[in-house]
Amino acid sequence: MLAISIKLSFIFLFALANGFVGASAQQDYPNRPVKVILPYVAGGAADITARVISQKLSEALGQSFVVENRAGANGALGADLVAKATPDGYTLLIAASGPIVVSPVLQRKMPYDPINDFAPVSQITSFQYAVVVRDASPIQSMQDLMARAKENPGKLSYGSTGIGGGGHLAGVMLEKLGGVSLIHVPYKGGAAVWNDLLGGNLSFTFEALVTAAPMMKSGKLRGFAVTGAQRSVTLPQIPTLAELGFKGYNISQFQGMLAPAKTDPAIIEKLYRELQKIAKSPEVIKRLATDGGNDLVMSSPSEFASLIKAELASYGKLIKDANITPE
């Protein structure tokens, strides 16, 4: 009886101690600067998101959240750095879908496991693409584009920033659901895509709304549709491809925050709660949503984990069915 009592007391004290450790971690964190790894070059859409969010976290938590650009291997270099970092909350990752749910099902070998090597914190935003042509293009509508593609198999071209990128996968899904054959032209960066599109060397392209919307509003581009399941708050007048008859069409991608696996759940929860508050900031809404072409999400860690699993399966099927291979 005494042994059982001692054992129960030990279990109680152990649980109590762990509770205090968790509470202490949440209360004390952060007590020094935090590195936010962005696995892309500076200046892009994800870079803007990372810097806006990091600045707001710095203001809210009283410590610097410093963005470090670690580009390479389509985002895998920076993601791997975080996957292998000490799980203490002082090295975080803000990344788009590519290195988390696309590269792991596209590449034959990855240096990290997207499920087991990260602790999801929150999906920060969701973003989609617009189907656009240059203003001088003879293509007048989505229906016109598809009619021309069917009349001229393998002749209409679109550009993207690389094999397996969001723009490429958007084109693959359009071919699949539209029953057409298109030419995919991969580029090293977005600027080269724009140059060839505006110069008339590409028939059309899929471009993230953060960069497409300003050019559409200025008259340099015309947009026919967006690729997500819902219309964009940035361009609400533009229909979705699903609305135009491409049943089930949905290519949208996320920007999200992740920590190394085994990071204290109390720290994950604290970051998530702060992100929820940040999402209500008028400045953040303007910069990332109204002007940035994103939908603010700020999902819970468990919701983000479920999204990652679902998109690994979805992109895996799309890539396999289309027989897409790495560059």
N, C-alpha and C positions, 0 to 999 in steps of 0.2 A: 504493500500500500504506500509505504514511504517512498519506494523507488518510483512508483507511478506519479506520486505528487511532485517529486523532484524533477521528473521528466517533463511533466506538464508545465511546471514553473520555468524550466529551461526554454521550452518551446515558446511560452508567452514572452519571456524576456528577449528571446531572439527576434520574434516578430516585432516586438516593441522597438528594439534597437534598429531593425531594418526600417521601420516606419520613420523613426527619427532621422536616419541617414537620408531617406528619400525626401523628407520635408526639409532637411538642412540643405541638400543639394539644390532643391528648387528655390529655397530662400536666398542662398548665397550666390547662386549662378546669375550672371557671370561676374567674376571678380577680377578678370583681366581681359584684354582684347580677344575677340573671336575672329578667326579667319573664315571667310566665306569664299569657297573655291568656285569659280565660274569656268567651266571647261571650254570656253570659246574666246575668240579675240575680242578686244574692246570695241564698243560702238554699235553692236547689234541689238536686236530686240531683247534677248535674254540678259545682255549686259545692262540695259536700261532697267529692267525689272530687278536685277540683283542689287543695283546701286540705290534704287528708290527704297526697296525693302530694308536693305542694310542700314541706310541712314535713319529710317524710322525706328528700327530696333535699337540703334545706338541711342537715340533720343529717349526711348521708353525705358531702357534697361541701364542706362548710365555707363556703358562701356562701349568701346569702339567695335563695330562689326566691319571688318576691313575686307573689301573685295579683292581677290587675287585672280587674275586671268591666267589660266593654265590650259591653253589650247593644244590640241593635237589628237590624232587618231579619231576624228569625228566626235570628240568629247570624251572618249574613253580614258585618255591620259589623266585628265583632272578628276574624273569619277573614280578611277583606280586609286588616286592619291588619297581621296576621302575614305574609300572602302578600307584602306590599310592604316588609316590614322588612329591615334589613341581615342577610344570612345568616351571622351570626357566632356563633349559639348563645345569644345573650342576649335573644332574644325568641322565646318558644315559645307554642304554642296547645294547650289542652286543650278538646276539643269533643266533643259527641255527634254522632250520624249526620247530623242535619238539615242543617247548612251544608256538609257534605262530600259526602254522597251522595244527598240528597233535593232540596234547593233547586236544585242545578245541573241537575237533570232536570225540575224543576217550573217554575222561573222562565224567562221568555223570554230574559233577559239577566242575567249575573252579572259582578261586577267582578273575578273571579279564576277560574282554571282549577283544579279540584280535583286533577287529575293532575300538571300541569306546574308549578304554583306552590307546591307543598308537598313537603317531604321527610318521609315518615312515620317516626316513631320507634318507636311501639308502640301496639297496641290494649291499653288498660289493662283495660277491663272489657267484658262483654257483659251487657245487661239486657233483660228482657222485660216483658210486660204481663199483668195478670190481668183476666179477665172478671168483673165484680162487680156486685151489686145491693145495695140497702139492705136491712137486716135485715127490715124490714116488707114487702118486696116479695112479691107473690103468685107470682112466678116462682121455681120450686123447683129447677131444674136446667138444664143446657145444652140438653138435649133438650126441656124445657118451653119454654125461651126460643125455640128454633127453631120449635117447633110453633105458638107464638103468632104468630111473625113470618110464617109461611106462611098462617095463618088470617086475619091482618090486614095485608096488604101495605102498606108505607109508613106504618105506624102506630107501631111500636116505635122509640124514639129513644135515641141514645147521644151523649155529649158528648166533645169533645176540646179541646186547647189551640190548634187552628187547622188550616186546610186544609193537607194535606201532612205534618202531624205524625204521630208514631208511632201514636197512638190512632186517628186518622182512617184511616190506611192499614190498621190492623188491622181496622177495620170494613169497609173496602172489600174486603179479602180474605175476610172472613166472608160478605159478600154473594155474592161470586163463587163460593166453594166450597160455600156452603150453599143457593144458589139462592133467596135472599130479597131483599126490598127494605126498607131501613132508613132512618130519618131521622137524618142527621148534623147535630149542632148545634155549631158552632165557638164557642169562648169566647176571651177575651183571656188567661185564666190558669187554673191548676189550681184555685184556691180557688172560682171561680165554678162550675166543673164539680161540685165536691163539694157546694156549697150546693144546687144543683138536683137532684143525685142523692139526697142525704139528705132533701131536701124533697119528693121524689116527682114532680118535674117531668121527670125522665129515666127511661127504662125500665131502663137499665143503662149501663155504660161500660167502657172499657179503661183501666186505670190501672197505671203503673209500680209494680213490686213494692215499691220503697223506700218509697212512701207508702201503697200498698194493704195491705201485710202487717200493719202495726200496727193498722189499723182492722178488719181481718179477725180478728185475734187478740183485739181488744177487744169483738168482737161487733156492731159497727156495720154491718159489711158481710158479705156472704156471697160467696165466690168459687167459680166453677164450673170454670174452666180457665185455663191459662196459654198464651201465644201462641208460645213458642219451640219449637225442635226437641226440647229435653230438658226434663224437669221441673226446677224451681228447687230449689236447695239450701236456700233460705229456707222454702219451702212444699212439701216433697217429697210431701205427701199429695194435692196438687192435680194432676190429669192435664193433659196437653197437649191442645190442640184436635185435633192429629193422632191422638192415642190415641182420641179420641171420634168418629172417623170422618171428619174433615176432612183427607183425604189431601193431604200436601204443604204443609199450613199451617205457616208459619214467619215470624213477625214478631218479630225481636229487633234491638236496636240497640246500637251501641258507644259507649264513651267512649274517646278516644284522644289521644295526644300527637303533634303535628306541628311541624316547624320550617319556616322558609322554604326554598324550593328552593335548591340549591347550597350548603347548609350543609356544612361539612367532614364527610365520612363518619366520621372519627375521633371527632368530637363526638357524632354520632348514635349510634355504637356505645357510647360511654361512657355516655350517658344510658340506652340500652337495657339495658346490663349492670346499672346501678344499679336500674332498675325491676324487673328480675328478682329482685334481692336483696330489694327492698322488698316484693314480693308474698309473701315468706315470713314477714314480720313478723306476729306474733299480733295486734298492735293493728290493722294494716291489714286483716287477714282478718276480724276482728270488725266493724270499722266499715264496711267496704265490701261484705263478703260476707254474714256471718252476720246482721248488723243492717241492712245496706244493700240487700239484695235483688239484689246483682250477682254475676256469676261473674267471678272474677279470671282474666285471660288472659295479659297481658304477652307478646304475640307479637313476633316479630322484625320489623325494618323491612320486609323483603321480604314477609313474610306479611301484614303490615298493608296494604302497597301492593296486594297481590293481592285482599284483601278489599274494599278501596275500589273497585277496578275491577269486581269481581263485583257489588257492591251497587249501583253506578251503573247497571249493565245491568238488574239485577233490579227496582229501584224504577222505572227508566225504563219498563220494560214494563208494570208494574202501573199506573202513572200514565197511560200512553198508552191501555192497554186500557179503563181506567175513565173515560177522558176527564176527568180531574181538571184543573182550571184554577186559577191563582193567585187569591187574594182580590183 
